Amino acid sequence: MSIVDAYNEAWNSGDLETLEALIHDDFQFNPHVGGVILGKADVLSFAGNDSVTSENERTLFENEDVAITHSIAHFSNGSTSEAVLLFMRFKDGKIISMETGATPLSDDYKLVGTE
């Protein structure tokens, strides 16, 4: 199983033990908002609590060094859903960094082909 697939499966099921094993101890997350850098503990605190859920997850590219993914993210705090492009870097077979770019979606968005 790819690192991205394993991460997504663990995130969606709230499997903190697997996430802990997949995320490097020196991990840094640079989100597209907020101007902050989050660490491993920060990301683990969001897992399994439905604060961020996603749909239509797909891997655009993945090799042993990097991955690029796309998904639609929904937020429990009522923020507008976003189309999220995620860039990951790997080190020692683990995720060492993530950086996102996102486009807010209107409340009435519909994915092509879902009507």
Residue pairs with C-beta under 8 A, 6 or more apart in sequence:
1 9
2 59
2 62
2 67
3 22
3 62
3 67
3 88
3 90
3 93
3 94
3 95
4 59
4 62
4 67
4 69
4 88
5 59
6 18
6 22
7 19
7 22
7 95
8 57
9 15
9 18
10 16
10 18
10 19
10 22
10 47
11 19
11 47
12 54
13 48
14 47
14 48
14 49
15 47
15 48
16 44
16 47
16 48
19 43
19 44
19 47
20 44
21 94
22 94
22 95
23 40
23 43
23 44
23 94
23 95
24 40
24 91
24 92
24 94
24 95
24 96
25 40
26 91
26 96
27 39
27 40
27 43
27 94
27 95
27 96
27 97
27 98
28 37
28 38
28 39
28 96
28 97
28 98
29 37
29 38
29 39
29 42
29 43
29 97
29 98
29 99
30 37
30 97
30 98
30 99
30 100
31 38
31 99
31 100
32 84
32 99
32 100
32 101
32 102
33 102
43 98
46 52
50 76
51 75
51 76
51 77
52 73
52 74
52 75
52 76
53 73
53 74
53 76
54 71
54 72
54 73
54 74
54 84
55 71
55 72
55 74
56 70
56 71
56 72
56 111
57 69
57 70
57 71
58 69
58 70
58 71
59 67
59 68
59 69
60 68
60 69
60 70
61 67
61 68
62 68
64 90
65 89
65 90
66 87
66 88
66 89
66 90
67 86
67 87
67 88
67 90
68 85
68 86
68 87
68 88
69 85
69 86
69 88
70 83
70 84
70 85
70 86
71 83
71 84
71 86
72 81
72 82
72 83
72 84
72 105
72 111
73 81
73 82
73 83
73 84
73 102
74 81
75 81
80 104
80 105
80 106
80 107
81 104
81 105
81 109
82 102
82 103
82 104
82 105
83 102
83 103
83 105
84 100
84 101
84 102
85 100
85 101
85 102
86 98
86 99
86 100
87 98
87 99
87 100
88 95
88 97
88 98
89 95
89 96
89 97
89 98
90 96
